Amino acid sequence: MNGWILIGTAAAASYLMRSVPLLIFRHLALAPDSPVVRFLHHAASAVMGSVIYLGLFGDSSFQAPWTLLQAPGALLKLSVVLLAGGLALWRRSVFMPLLAGTALYAAALLLMGN
C-alpha cells in the first residue's frame, strides 16, 4: 500500500465520519458523552496514529509485520507511537501527539547520533 493512498484514504474516512453524522443527525441533539460523540473523538486520534505509524515504519511493515521489531530503532519508534497514542487518549487532541511524538523522536535521534 502506498503511503499517499493511505493518507488519502484516512483523510476521506475522517471527512466522511465527521460530515455524515452532521447531515443525518442535524435535527437531533447528541449528548457530549454519547457513544457516537466518543467514537468520533477517538476516530480522529486513530487517523493521526495511522499517519504517525506510517511515517515511522513505512509501508513495508504492512507486507511483513513479523519483521517489525528486527529493524534498527524499532523499539524507539514503537515507544513514540505508544506515547502519541497515550497522549491522544488522555488529552483528546490530534496535534499535540503529533508534535510530542516528533519532538521525542527527533531528540532521541539527535542523542543517539543518527
C-alpha positions in Angstrom: 0.0 0.0 0.0 1.4 3.4 -1.0 1.8 5.9 1.8 -0.1 8.6 -0.1 -3.0 6.2 -0.7 -3.2 5.5 3.0 -3.1 9.2 3.8 -5.8 10.0 1.2 -8.0 7.1 2.5 -7.6 8.3 6.1 -8.5 11.8 5.1 -11.6 10.7 3.2 -12.6 8.4 6.1 -12.1 11.2 8.6 -14.1 13.7 6.4 -17.0 11.2 6.0 -17.1 10.3 9.7 -17.3 13.9 10.6 -19.7 15.1 7.9 -22.2 12.2 7.6 -23.4 12.5 11.3 -23.9 16.2 10.8 -26.1 15.6 7.8 -28.0 12.7 9.4 -28.3 14.0 13.0 -28.8 17.6 12.1 -32.1 17.8 13.9 -31.2 15.6 16.8 -29.2 16.7 19.8 -26.5 14.4 20.9 -25.2 14.4 24.5 -21.5 15.1 24.8 -20.9 11.8 26.5 -22.9 9.7 24.0 -21.2 6.7 22.3 -21.4 8.4 18.9 -19.6 11.5 20.1 -16.9 9.5 21.9 -16.4 7.4 18.8 -15.9 10.5 16.6 -13.4 11.9 19.1 -11.3 8.7 19.0 -11.6 8.3 15.2 -9.6 11.5 14.7 -6.9 10.1 17.1 -6.8 6.8 15.2 -6.3 8.6 11.9 -3.5 10.6 13.3 -2.0 7.5 14.8 -2.0 5.7 11.5 -0.2 8.7 9.9 2.4 8.6 12.6 2.9 4.8 12.3 3.2 5.1 8.5 5.7 7.9 8.8 7.9 6.0 11.2 7.7 2.5 9.8 6.7 3.0 6.2 4.5 0.7 4.2 6.9 -2.2 4.3 5.6 -3.1 7.8 2.2 -3.9 6.2 3.7 -6.6 3.9 5.9 -8.2 6.6 4.7 -7.2 10.1 6.6 -10.0 11.8 9.9 -8.3 10.9 8.8 -5.0 12.5 10.9 -5.5 15.7 14.0 -6.6 13.8 14.5 -3.2 12.2 17.1 -0.9 13.8 15.5 1.6 16.1 12.2 -0.3 16.2 11.7 0.0 19.9 12.3 3.7 19.8 9.7 4.0 17.0 7.2 1.9 18.9 7.7 4.0 22.1 6.9 7.1 20.0 3.7 5.5 18.7 2.7 4.4 22.2 3.4 7.9 23.6 1.4 9.6 20.8 -1.5 7.1 21.4 -1.5 7.7 25.1 -1.4 11.5 24.7 -4.2 11.3 22.2 -6.4 9.3 24.5 -5.5 11.4 27.6 -5.8 14.9 26.1 -8.3 14.1 23.3 -6.1 16.1 21.0 -4.9 15.4 17.5 -2.0 17.7 17.0 -0.4 17.5 20.5 0.5 13.8 20.0 2.0 14.6 16.6 4.1 17.4 17.9 5.2 15.5 21.0 6.0 12.3 19.1 8.0 14.3 16.5 10.0 16.1 19.2 10.7 12.9 21.1 11.8 11.0 18.0 14.0 13.9 16.8 15.6 14.3 20.3 16.3 10.6 20.5 17.9 10.6 17.1 20.0 13.6 18.0 21.1 12.0 21.2 21.9 8.7 19.5 23.9 10.4 16.8 21.8 9.1 13.8 
